[in-house]
């Protein structure tokens, strides 16, 4: 993610003055709708609403969040894919944008053709947490235990194709171990079962799992980002722990309908980037263990292509599939 970080620094200087590029002068002239393909509530929806408010401030125009949950993000995404290419209907989405093209053979749109990248917004690592009944206190000890007892361990996730699933399967293939994936209908049920010991391992959001680690109910082993998390500076990364270059991130970004004019994409990118220089937005994201990550449209497009390819290789190696 180094190229994203460099761009973020540059954009801070470009947009610190609070002025938008000239492309914004004729756009927007009416309210903008941000389609969020999950139910209201939760981290992604919260970030979408924070960003919508700030984008509205930048444009002096109303920006409305429209939650359209269902089918792992497909229903809301299809709405945007079939909207007018005028920048007034945006998609705010996370990892399913890059996993669905690989794991869902029946998408009603072409992810790379029917959407135009606007900007990455934020990224966040996952935390590897272990039930105390497993005698391992590091990634290397976990790998050794798993090799000594093949198929003994299981890990729970919020569902097939989720970032947690991607992290769990990538870790399995890179470490050369075997364990069982238990998909749940949501992250809460997975947390309940790891706390009880029904499953022993979790790759979960830092903020979600951290209270249980602090309470001594779970052991934290590592984070899945390349760099350590500011929230847990003493906790190593998986890459540091022996699996070189290991990285799985939860990410969030804005997309418009494919074919949206470049001047409008530029205006939208400027508004998103300006919002991400706001101290209150930065504070809110970092407090939730997210890294603000503004990008150019070209960088987001390249990032998505790389994530799709990563998922494709992993699916081939593990026979991953979606529900």
N, C-alpha and C positions, 0 to 999 in steps of 0.2 A: 504493500500500500504506500510505498515511499513516494511514487509519482503523484498520488492524490494529496499527500501531505504538502509537497512542494507547491502544488497548485493552490491549495488552501491558503498558504502564506501569501502568495502573490495576490490572490483575490481580496485578502484583507486590506491590502494597500489600495487596490483599485476601487473598492467600494466603501472604504472607511469614511469618505466624505459624505456618504448618505445620498449621493445622486445616482440615478439610473442612466444607462446609455440612451443615446438619442432614439434608438429603436423603440423605447418604451413610450415615446411621446404620442404615438397614434394607437397604442395598445396598453391597457384594455379600455374599451368604452362601455362595457357592461360587466356584470358580475361573472366571476370565474367559479367553476365547480371543480372541486377536488374529490375524485372518487377514491374511497378507501375500501378495499375489498375484504374487510373483516367487520365484525360486529363492533358497536361502540364500546369504549372502555379498553383498558390494556395499554401497553407501552407504545405500540405502533400508532394507534388511534390518537393517543395523547400527543405524540410528536407531530402527527399530521395537523392537529388543531393548532398547536403552537406555531407551526410554519405557515398555516393558512392565515392566521391573524397577522403575522409579520409581513407576509406577501401583500395582504390587503393594505397594510399601512404604507408599504413602499409604493404601491400603485394608486393609493387613494381610491380604492375600489373594493367592493364587497367580494370576499372569497368564502364560499360555502363548502363545508365538508359533507359529502354524501356517502354514507356507509352502505355498501352493497356486498354483504358476505355471501359465501357459498362456493363450493367446489374448489377449495384450496386457492381462492383468489381468481378463479377463471371467470366467474360471473361479472365481477366488477371490471376486470380487465377487458372483457369482451365489449362492455358498454363503451369504453374509451376507444377501443380498436374500431368501433363502428360509428364513432362520433364524427362531427365535421372537423377537418384539419385546420382549425382556426385558433387554437390555443386556449379556448374557453372551457374545455373539458380536459382535466389532467388526471393522471393516475399516480397515486402515492402508494408504493408497494415495496415489499421486502424480498427476501430470498426466493419465494415461489416463482418470481419472474424469470429466474435463470434455471430453476429445477424443473418447472412444468414442461418446457420444451423437450426435455429428455425423458421424463418419467410419465408424461401424459400423452399418449399417442392420438388423442381425440380433441386437441385444442381447436377451438373455432376461429383461430387467428394465427398469423405467423408472427412470432415474437420479434424477430429482427426486421421484418418488413413493415409491420403495421403500427409500430411505435417509433417515436422520435425521442431520443434521450435528451433530458433537460439538465439535471444535475444530481449527483450523489448528495445525500444529506448527512448521514451519520453511519458509523460502523460500531460494532461492539463485539468483544470476545465472548466465548462461552467459558464456563468454569467446570472443570472435571471434579466431581465430588463422589466420595465413596462412603458406603455404610461402614461404621466402625467394626462390624463383624468380620470384615475382610482384613487380614493382617498385612496391609501395605500402606505406606505413608509417603510414597513417591511414585512417579510414573514408572521408573525402572523396577521398583518392587511390585507394582501392579502387573507389569508385563511378565515378570518372573512367576508371580502367583498364577496368572492366567495360563501360562505355558505348563505349569505343574498340574493344573486341574482343568483340562480342556472342556469347554462347554458348561463349566460350573457357573460362571458369571452371566448375568443378564443386565441390560440397561434399558431404561424407560425414556421415551420421548413423547413429544406432543403430536406425533404422527409421521407416517411415511413421507419422505421428501422434505421434512423440516430441517433447519440447520443442525438441530441436535442429532438427527438421523445421519446427515452427511458427515458430521464430526465423528460420530460413533463408528461408522463404516470405514471412514478414512483411517482412523486410529487402528482399527482392527487389521486393515490390510498393511499399513506401514509397520505395525508392531509384530505382525506375523502370528496373531493369536486368534482364538475363536471364542465368541460369546453370543448370547441370544438377544436380538432386538425385540423389545416389547412396545409396540405403538399404542398410545392412548388417544382418546378423543380430544384431549387438551393437556396442557402442561401441569395443571393442578393435580390431576389424578396421578400423573407420573411421580410428582413430588411426594404425595401421600404414600405411595408404595415404596419409594426408596427410604423414606423415614422409618417405615415399618420393617424394612429389610426384605420385603418381598422381591424387590430387585435391588441389586447391590451398587449399581453404578449409574451416574447421570452426567450428561453434558448439558448444562442448563445455563440460563441467563444469570449473570453475576448477581444482580440485585434480587432475583428470585430466590436463589439458593443461599446467598450470603448470611441471612439471619439464622439459618439452621446450622451453618458452619460456626458462627459466633457462639451459638448456644451449645456447641459441642455434640450435636446430634449427627453431624456428618463431618468427614475430613476433606479438606480442599487439597488437591494434588497439583493442579496446574491450570493455566488459562490457554486458550486455543489461538491467541493472537501471536504475531511474531515478536512484538514488544510487550513488556509487562504492563499490566493494568495499573493506572494511577490509584485505583481504589484498593488494590492489593499489591503494593510495590514489592513486598517480600516473597510473593508467590512466583515460582518460575513459570516459564512457558513450556509447552510440550516440545517446542523446537530446542530450547535449552536443555531439556531433559533427555536428549538423545535422538529424537526424530527430526532431523534437520529440515528446515523450511516448512514444517507443518503449520498450516494456518487455515482456520475456518472462522469466518466472521458472520454475524448477523449484520445485514446492511439495509438501508432505506434510501429510496430515490424517487425522483419525479420524472414522469414520462408524459409526452403529448401524443396525439394521433400522428402516425406516419404521414409525411407530406406537409406538415405544418411549416409555413414559411420560415426561413432562417432568421429573419429579423425578429419574429415573434419568439422563437426559441431563444434568441440572444436576450430579449427583454425579460423573459421568464427566468433564464439563468442568472441574470443580474439581480433580480428580486430575491431569488433563493440565496444567492451568495451574500447579498446585503443582510438578509435575515440572520445568516449564520455568523456574522461579525457582531451581532448584538450581544452585549454582555449577559443579559438575562437568559437568552437562548443558550449561549455557551455554558452558563452556570447550570441550567436545567439539564442539559444533555450530559455534561460531565458528572453531575450528581447521580445520574442514573447509569453511570459506567459506560456511556456512549462517547465516542470521539466525533466531534463535528468534522465533516469531510466534504466541503464544497468541491466541485470539479467542473471542468468544461464539459459540454455535451459529448465531445469526442472522447474524452477520458472515460466517461460513464459508459459509452457504447463499447469501448475496448474492454472495460472491466466486465460488462455483462457477457460479452463473447468469451472471455477467459473463464468466467464462472460456468457457463454452459459447457465448455469443453472439459473443465474439471469434473463436472457432474457426469458427463458422458463417459469419461474414462473410468470413473468410480463405479458407475452403473454396470459397465461391461465386466469389471473385475469382481463385482459382488452380487450381480443379479438383482440389484435394487429395483423396486417398482413402487408405484403409488397405489393408494387404496382404490 
